Amino acid sequence: MLNIHRSVLYRKLTKYNLN
């Protein structure tokens, strides 16, 4: 379950990185 939480955080970070 922690993996899912980490995935969400990672996705947000990726979006910022794309900027």
CORRA-V48254 format. One record per residue. OMEGA is omega in whole degrees, -180 to 180 (* if undefined). NEAR is the number of other ideal C-beta (glycine too) atoms within 8 Angstrom. Layout:
OMEGA;NEAR
OMEGA;NEAR
This chain:
179;4
-180;5
-179;6
-180;7
-178;8
-178;8
-179;8
-179;8
-179;8
-178;8
180;8
-180;8
-179;8
-180;8
-180;8
-179;7
-179;6
-180;5
*;4
